[in-house]
Amino acid sequence: MPAKRIATGPGVAAVRAALDGSAADVPTAVRYLLQVLATTAEGNTVEVRIPPYGAVQAIEGPRHTRGTPPNVIETTADVWLGLATGSLAWADAVASGVVSASGQRADLSAYLPLRWETIEG
């Protein structure tokens, strides 16, 4: 069963609250931003994981169907919030080791920051 979609209004509110320090809003904010990424960068080539909150497949290219995906990006909720909202640059996050990115296509620099306040997730 697919995850329930988060509407833009509640998603944006959760992101704003999480950025203001509300730990209770982090799970919804992370899931909403993953949803926006999947909408913005449709595809199944890269799996983006933000444990324990969620994961999505994104970016056009060869579809992955079984086993461990060849292109995986994983980070923490705080880092993902920074990347998705623009307070942390992709290159800086990768260089500092706070993002694990494996595979040739595991690069979100062309998609970040997300237009999370205006895109219907």
Backbone hydrogen bonds in HBPLUS format (Angstrom, degrees):
<---DONOR---> <-ACCEPTOR-->    atom                        ^
c    i                          cat <-CA-CA->   ^        H-A-AA   ^      H-
h    n   atom  resd res      DA  || num        DHA   H-A  angle D-A-AA Bond
n    s   type  num  typ     dist DA aas  dist angle  dist       angle   num
A0011-GLY N   A0007-ALA O   2.96 MM   4  5.99 153.4  2.04 153.5 162.1     1
A0012-VAL N   A0008-THR O   2.77 MM   4  5.87 170.4  1.78 163.3 164.2     2
A0013-ALA N   A0009-GLY O   3.02 MM   4  6.18 163.3  2.05 150.9 156.1     3
A0014-ALA N   A0010-PRO O   2.94 MM   4  6.06 152.5  2.02 140.9 148.0     4
A0015-VAL N   A0011-GLY O   2.97 MM   4  6.27 158.0  2.02 150.6 156.4     5
A0016-ARG N   A0012-VAL O   2.96 MM   4  6.19 170.8  1.97 156.5 158.7     6
A0017-ALA N   A0013-ALA O   2.95 MM   4  6.11 160.7  1.99 146.8 152.4     7
A0018-ALA N   A0014-ALA O   2.82 MM   4  5.97 160.5  1.86 149.9 155.6     8
A0019-LEU N   A0015-VAL O   2.88 MM   4  6.08 159.6  1.92 154.1 159.5     9
A0020-ASP N   A0016-ARG O   3.02 MM   4  6.24 132.3  2.25 136.4 149.3    10
A0020-ASP N   A0017-ALA O   3.07 MM   3  4.95 127.8  2.35  91.8 106.2    11
A0022-SER N   A0017-ALA O   2.95 MM   5  5.41 165.6  1.97 142.9 139.7    12
A0021-GLY N   A0018-ALA O   2.98 MM   3  5.07 159.3  2.03 105.4 110.6    13
A0025-ASP N   A0022-SER O   3.15 MM   3  5.59 148.6  2.25 108.5 116.8    14
A0026-VAL N   A0023-ALA O   3.26 MM   3  5.31 156.2  2.32 102.8 109.8    15
A0029-ALA N   A0025-ASP O   2.94 MM   4  6.06 163.6  1.97 158.3 163.8    16
A0030-VAL N   A0026-VAL O   2.85 MM   4  5.95 168.7  1.87 163.4 164.9    17
A0031-ARG N   A0027-PRO O   3.06 MM   4  6.21 169.1  2.07 149.1 152.4    18
A0032-TYR N   A0028-THR O   2.84 MM   4  5.94 158.0  1.89 150.1 156.7    19
A0033-LEU N   A0029-ALA O   2.95 MM   4  6.14 164.7  1.98 151.1 155.0    20
A0034-LEU N   A0030-VAL O   2.93 MM   4  6.18 152.3  2.01 150.2 158.2    21
A0035-GLN N   A0031-ARG O   2.93 MM   4  6.10 153.2  2.01 143.6 151.3    22
A0036-VAL N   A0032-TYR O   2.89 MM   4  6.23 152.0  1.96 150.0 157.8    23
A0037-LEU N   A0033-LEU O   2.99 MM   4  6.19 157.9  2.04 143.2 148.9    24
A0038-ALA N   A0034-LEU O   2.93 MM   4  6.21 163.4  1.96 151.8 155.8    25
A0039-THR N   A0035-GLN O   3.01 MM   4  6.23 142.0  2.16 141.9 152.2    26
A0040-THR N   A0036-VAL O   2.81 MM   4  5.98 158.5  1.86 153.8 159.9    27
A0041-ALA N   A0037-LEU O   2.76 MM   4  5.73 166.3  1.78 159.4 162.7    28
A0059-ILE N   A0041-ALA O   2.58 MM  18  4.88 165.2  1.60 144.8 147.9    29
A0045-THR N   A0058-ALA O   3.14 MM  13  6.02 121.8  2.50 127.1 138.8    30
A0045-THR N   A0059-ILE O   3.10 MM  14  5.55 158.3  2.15 157.0 161.8    31
A0046-VAL N   A0058-ALA O   2.94 MM  12  5.33 169.0  1.95 162.7 162.8    32
A0058-ALA N   A0046-VAL O   2.81 MM  12  5.33 155.5  1.87 151.8 160.2    33
A0047-GLU N   A0071-ASN O   2.93 MM  24  6.33 167.0  1.94 156.3 157.3    34
A0073-ILE N   A0047-GLU O   2.85 MM  26  6.20 161.1  1.89 163.2 164.6    35
A0048-VAL N   A0056-VAL O   2.78 MM   8  5.39 163.0  1.81 164.6 169.2    36
A0056-VAL N   A0048-VAL O   2.97 MM   8  5.39 148.0  2.07 142.9 152.3    37
A0049-ARG N   A0073-ILE O   2.72 MM  24  6.06 168.2  1.73 163.1 167.0    38
A0075-THR N   A0049-ARG O   3.24 MM  26  6.77 149.6  2.34 161.3 169.3    39
A0050-ILE N   A0054-GLY O   2.82 MM   4  5.43 171.4  1.83 174.3 171.8    40
A0053-TYR N   A0050-ILE O   2.80 MM   3  5.76 123.5  2.13 138.8 144.9    41
A0054-GLY N   A0050-ILE O   3.13 MM   4  5.43 153.9  2.20 126.7 133.9    42
A0072-VAL N   A0102-SER O   2.91 MM  30  5.35 145.4  2.03 142.8 154.0    43
A0102-SER N   A0072-VAL O   2.86 MM  30  5.35 165.5  1.88 158.0 161.8    44
A0074-GLU N   A0100-SER O   2.82 MM  26  5.15 153.3  1.89 146.5 154.9    45
A0100-SER N   A0074-GLU O   2.89 MM  26  5.15 179.1  1.89 162.7 162.8    46
A0080-TRP N   A0076-THR O   2.94 MM   4  6.13 163.8  1.96 151.7 156.8    47
A0081-LEU N   A0077-ALA O   2.91 MM   4  6.14 160.7  1.95 154.3 158.9    48
A0082-GLY N   A0078-ASP O   3.11 MM   4  6.35 156.1  2.17 143.3 149.5    49
A0083-LEU N   A0079-VAL O   2.85 MM   4  6.14 161.7  1.88 157.7 162.7    50
A0084-ALA N   A0080-TRP O   2.83 MM   4  5.89 174.2  1.84 157.6 159.6    51
A0085-THR N   A0081-LEU O   3.07 MM   4  5.99 146.6  2.18 139.9 147.7    52
A0086-GLY N   A0082-GLY O   3.00 MM   4  5.84 120.2  2.37 136.6 148.6    53
A0087-SER N   A0082-GLY O   2.95 MM   5  4.84 122.2  2.29 140.6 147.1    54
A0088-LEU N   A0082-GLY O   3.09 MM   6  4.87 137.3  2.28 121.0 111.5    55
A0114-LEU N   A0084-ALA O   2.82 MM  30  5.19 148.2  1.92 130.5 139.9    56
A0093-ALA N   A0089-ALA O   2.99 MM   4  6.24 159.0  2.03 155.4 161.6    57
A0094-VAL N   A0090-TRP O   2.95 MM   4  6.22 164.3  1.98 161.3 164.9    58
A0095-ALA N   A0091-ALA O   2.92 MM   4  5.99 165.3  1.95 147.5 152.4    59
A0096-SER N   A0092-ASP O   2.94 MM   4  6.03 149.7  2.04 144.3 151.8    60
A0098-VAL N   A0093-ALA O   3.11 MM   5  5.44 135.8  2.32 159.4 161.3    61
A0097-GLY N   A0094-VAL O   3.10 MM   3  5.17 149.7  2.19 101.7 111.1    62
A0106-ALA N   A0103-GLY O   3.28 MM   3  5.31 166.8  2.30 108.3 111.9    63
A0107-ASP N   A0105-ARG O   2.85 MM   2  5.63 133.8  2.06 108.7  94.3    64
A0111-TYR N   A0108-LEU O   2.86 MM   3  5.38 156.3  1.91 121.0 129.0    65
A0112-LEU N   A0108-LEU O   3.17 MM   4  6.25 127.1  2.47 155.7 169.4    66
A0118-THR N   A0115-ARG O   3.32 MM   3  5.89 153.6  2.40 113.0 119.9    67
A0119-ILE N   A0115-ARG O   3.19 MM   4  6.06 140.3  2.35 159.2 169.3    68
